[in-house]
Amino acid sequence: MDFDLTNEQKMIKEMVRNFADHEIAPKAEHIDKTGEFPIDTFKKMGDLGLLGIPFSEKYGGSGGDTLSYAIAVEEISRACGSTGLSYAAAISLGAAPIYYFGTEQQKQTFLIPLASGEALGAFGLTEPGAGSDAGGTQTKAVIHGDEYVINGEKSFITNAGYAKTVIVTAVTGKNDRGNNIISALIVPTGLPGFTITSNYDKMGVRGSNTSQLVFEDVRVPKENILGDPKKGFNQFLYTLDGGRISIAALALGIAQAAYDAALQYATKRRQFGREISKFQAIQFKLADMAMELELARNMIYKSAWLKDQGRPFGKESAMAKLYASEAASRITNQAIQIHGGYGYIKEYAVERYLRDAKLTEIGEGTSEIQRLVIARQLGL
């Protein structure tokens, strides 16, 4: 197995890291304090082609692969978790479903602006009463003439406040067994009856827009149905499998930033007449952190590679997301411990890393759901 990155992947990594260090990192503290969404940064990322990395050039993308995209998520998240989350959601949730399941007309109309960076997208799955239980969706879309009429509510939707389109899951009927048929529809924002509010006061990733959506007789053309109406549930499961790779990469980037900060601090902070990095207790913490980063990165890269090869990757993406997110919480916590009292104050970024990392254990399926997915893949 070849663990070397291709020249193209190395170039993407270097380009994104340079952009993240100079454009994203200097704004991270301000974004965390104010909760401002970095719309100007996303415009610049669009100009660089970052919002279309895994999509064909035919649709405004860069023609890259999933691994290149995961590398970009990691580098952006290393600079700012908020920006990393919104970047990952814009691609893996807001645009990818159209790329995978959309008609040619839908790709021309909706995907090209998303992949080229002209617009942002979002994915409306979670509801107040249907989070981990996605099958419990209550939002309904009823055919009325040549339109679907949508009624319902979505919560915790990333990017929706700045999106031009939201892919919305809704119950569209019953199957032969009497179970709900869940379909996905492309819904442009700004339609009558479509209300978006962004009032969540979050613990972390505060600069990533998180919104509540309310649909009151929102009408969209029938041609806005995404893919096979009867396979919407399986479509969004595939979407989540891919999204878990990006959330794992988000967690990895945050954890890498925490490790870098802890390592730098340990080599400069002196106690008892020498740098604390000379103490075995600190060395062991840093060794464990470095090991977990490497293991998480390998699992992320493997799942991305499997996806690029067209092979099953659901189990591996769940493993990558589970391990990377929980490792990120451990690593950021240890980074604070190494900083001591300084790690507990906002002057140092490590407390932000801990707050940002926690989201990765919840979004795109909780750790408990990941374990359930893995267990089912094992035939249990």
Disulfide bonds with the S-S distance in Angstrom:
none
